[in-house]
Amino acid sequence: MGNANRKLLSILVLISLILTLFLHVSTTTLMFGPLVLRTQADSNCANNNTAWHNSTYLNVTIESKFPRILWYDFQKCTSYNGTTAPSDGETWESKRNAMIEVDNATWYRFVINVSSDQGWDNIDWINITSWHDNGTLDSSTGDEYNTSSNLGANRNFFLKYENLSGTGYYNLSYPLNNTEITLGRWTEDVVSDPLGITGTETHNLTFQFRPGYQFRYASGPGEGEIWTNFTVGNNGGYPLGDHFDPVDGCWEALNNSWSWNFNMTVFNAGENWEESQYRAWVHDEFGVYSYTEIVSANNALIEGAPDARKYSTNSSSHFNQVTYGGDGNSHNVTVRTRSNGNYTLAVKVPDLIHIANDSTSQNLFLDNKYIYVRGGTRTEAINYTNTGRNYIYLYGNGSGDGTLGGITTWESHEVNGTSKYTGENGDDGFSENYPNHYASSTYNGHNDVSHYVEYSALIPYGQWPGKYSTNVYYHLRTETN
């Protein structure tokens, strides 16, 4: 050790001894403790046996193979009933699990919100099928559209949205005559799905239609009863509803019998997956009020003589033949009716009064017991009686004027058309009379063919000449629950 270093060490020892006079410092600690030159250190890591790092993440992106139906509705336009389709700016109210009118004027629409994680070009179709359930609660595993027990344009329809080319297209697949169902407008708006991933595209779509007059009656639980109506909601992109199934992403609400069921199914091409197609769907319901209307009926004219023979409106009747001064034409009557359920049609012809002298005291009236009627599905002519047969049934059967208690059988609801004509059979030289582009080969009614209405009069001996007249009363009734 050099002299300089020894001198420095002596000075440090001296200074330390002097400091001990003023400070309470252990000499042992001072003199014999290790001499360490300390540097600045991380207090969270130095002299610690644990450490954390919480600023990174594990991200898992879950892409749905299936399209997602976030909400939907079935709605009625309450502010417009014109002949052209309304705009979406009109007033619309929900009619899910509620009754609707079929007056060939009121418009309805389906509304649906759909998200696709593979982009909207991956949505190929949205099919909307609907069918009358005939009083059964259908299985939710598949729809009953146009099944063998439920055929007919008044019992089924099929609306289709197609997106195969990248440009959406809306059409009516069934029925094809555009009479029982009239197609309306459709809209497609791009919106956002707050729970979607990058690449998710979401659209709001509306599809309008208008049902015709004979669109099948569906009372649901009863016109005065309460329908079961589950909630359809959404909370920040997550569907909320009593009948939403989060496992398959579908809505199931077929719980009211005697209703119209509808199925909205969205088909996804599955372009990022090995399988070719995935789908999600909605099952729900609505009801339909009854509709009953006699649209038209012709006047009937019979010419005859008081010889106890029958004269009628047929072209074969004596005074209708050209040989005897007639025009050679039939004067049978066609009655045009509308009913969207099972139905009856009864007709009453009271006593006929002499129009020039209505004095019944002089027997100037023709008793209705001499009047016979056949037509509709009644092929045998029967007469009125003074002992209770005041009405004769052309469709269905019963007693009295066709009030509910007197009806014993009903004609089945027509499966096609927006009206019903007597005269489908084309008898007595008349052409077949079918509604709305239908003919005998395509109408496919459940009932026997209908005939023009023939009125006959058996004019008794001694009946005073002249013109006798009375009102004819038709009563059409639709079977309701």
Secondary structure, DSSP 8 states (H G I E B T S, - for coil): --HHHHHHHHHHHHHHHHHHTTS---HHHHHHS---------TTTTT-S-----S---------SS-EEEEEEEEEESS---SS---TTS-EEE-TTSEE--SSS--EEEEEEEEETT-GGGEEEEEEEEEE-TT----TTS--TT-TTS-STTTEEEEEEE-TTSS-EEEEEESSSSSSEEEEEEEEEEE--TT--TT-EEEEEEEEEEE-TTS--B-TT-TTS-------EEETTEEE-TTEETTTTEEE----SSSEEEEEEEEE--TTSSSS-EEEEEEEEEEE---EEEEEE--------SSS-EEESSTTSGGGSGGGT--S----B-EEEEESSSEEEEEE---EEESS---GGGT-EE-GGGEEEEEETEEEEEE--TTS---EEEESEESTTS-GGGEEE-B---SS-S-EES-TT--TT-----STT--TTT---SS---EEEEEEEE--TT---S-EE---EEEEEE---
